[in-house]
Amino acid sequence: MQICLKLFEDYLLLRNFVKIFKMKDIIPQYKSCPIRQVITRFGDKWSMLVLYSINKSQNGVLSYNELKKLMADCSQKMLTQTLEKLEHNNLIKRTVYPQMPPKVEYSLTPMALTLMPIIDKLVDWAGNNLNEFKSIY
């Protein structure tokens, strides 16, 4: 577990400079490490922002275009890949309505809803410590 925590610390320091490994690339002994399981599922640059945005929306549902407007600095390709990954990991639900043009909405799954208080705390912590980060960089 100590090695796992050290690796997590290293990840946080270097995440902008190294490739995030997919589960198939992880050394087998680390597949039981809980923090690696979390990082591979939603520890990338955009996933928490997508989850947070959907959660904070008025009715807990956002269309692709609404997400795109909220995350204008995220490319269309990255947003699509992030949504697919979150859906694959059972964190968001994609609902397609059979109409023209097709309407697609995204909402949080029950599992993601249990994660939101933790993400809210992380956002609060980040807001309280933003000046510290600015002074470092």
C-alpha positions in Angstrom: 0.0 0.0 0.0 2.9 2.4 0.8 4.3 1.8 -2.8 0.8 2.5 -4.1 0.6 5.8 -2.3 4.1 6.9 -3.4 3.1 6.1 -7.0 0.0 8.2 -6.6 2.0 11.1 -5.3 4.4 10.8 -8.3 1.4 10.6 -10.6 0.0 13.9 -9.3 3.3 15.6 -9.7 3.9 14.4 -13.2 0.4 14.0 -14.7 0.9 16.8 -17.2 4.1 15.3 -18.5 3.4 11.5 -18.7 1.0 9.3 -20.5 -1.8 7.9 -18.3 -1.5 4.1 -18.7 -4.5 2.0 -19.6 -5.3 -0.9 -17.4 -3.7 -3.4 -19.9 -0.4 -1.4 -19.5 -0.4 -1.6 -15.7 1.9 -4.0 -14.0 -0.3 -6.9 -12.8 0.6 -6.4 -9.1 -0.9 -2.9 -9.2 -4.3 -4.0 -10.6 -5.5 -4.4 -7.0 -4.4 -0.9 -6.0 -7.6 1.1 -5.4 -6.1 4.5 -6.4 -4.9 3.1 -9.7 -8.4 1.8 -10.3 -9.8 5.3 -9.7 -7.2 7.1 -11.8 -7.7 4.9 -14.8 -11.4 5.5 -14.7 -11.8 9.2 -14.1 -8.5 10.7 -13.2 -7.9 12.3 -16.6 -8.1 16.0 -17.4 -11.8 16.2 -18.3 -13.8 13.4 -16.6 -14.3 15.1 -13.2 -15.3 18.3 -14.9 -17.9 16.4 -16.9 -19.2 14.7 -13.8 -19.2 17.9 -11.9 -21.0 19.8 -14.7 -23.8 17.2 -15.0 -24.2 17.1 -11.3 -24.5 20.9 -11.0 -26.9 21.3 -13.9 -30.5 22.3 -13.1 -32.0 18.9 -13.6 -29.0 16.6 -13.5 -29.1 16.1 -17.3 -27.0 17.8 -20.0 -26.9 17.4 -23.8 -23.6 17.1 -25.6 -24.0 20.7 -26.9 -24.6 21.9 -23.3 -21.5 20.1 -22.1 -19.5 21.5 -25.0 -20.6 25.1 -24.2 -19.6 24.6 -20.5 -16.2 23.1 -21.5 -15.3 25.3 -24.5 -11.6 24.5 -24.0 -12.2 20.8 -24.5 -12.0 19.6 -28.1 -15.0 17.8 -29.6 -12.8 14.6 -29.9 -11.7 14.7 -26.3 -15.3 15.4 -25.0 -16.6 12.5 -27.0 -13.8 10.2 -25.8 -14.4 11.3 -22.2 -18.1 10.7 -22.4 -17.6 7.2 -23.9 -15.1 6.3 -21.1 -17.4 7.6 -18.4 -20.3 5.6 -19.9 -18.1 2.5 -20.2 -17.2 2.8 -16.5 -20.8 3.2 -15.5 -20.5 6.8 -14.3 -22.8 8.4 -16.8 -25.9 7.2 -18.6 -26.4 8.1 -22.2 -30.0 8.5 -23.4 -30.8 8.7 -27.1 -34.2 10.0 -28.2 -35.5 8.8 -31.6 -36.1 12.1 -33.3 -34.6 14.2 -36.0 -32.1 15.5 -35.4 -31.2 12.9 -32.8 -31.3 14.1 -29.2 -28.8 12.7 -26.7 -28.6 13.5 -23.0 -26.2 12.5 -20.3 -27.0 12.0 -16.6 -25.1 10.5 -13.7 -25.5 6.9 -12.7 -26.3 5.9 -9.0 -22.6 5.0 -8.6 -21.5 8.5 -9.8 -24.0 10.1 -7.5 -22.2 8.5 -4.5 -18.9 10.0 -5.9 -20.2 13.6 -6.1 -19.9 14.6 -2.4 -16.2 13.6 -2.7 -15.7 15.7 -5.9 -17.6 18.6 -4.3 -15.1 18.4 -1.4 -12.2 18.3 -3.8 -13.5 21.4 -5.6 -14.0 23.2 -2.3 -10.4 22.3 -1.3 -9.1 23.5 -4.6 -10.9 26.8 -4.3 -9.5 27.3 -0.8 -6.0 26.5 -1.9 -5.9 28.1 -5.3 -3.6 30.9 -4.2 -1.1 28.3 -3.0 -1.0 26.7 -6.4 -0.6 30.0 -8.2 2.4 30.9 -6.0 4.1 27.5 -6.9 3.7 27.9 -10.6 
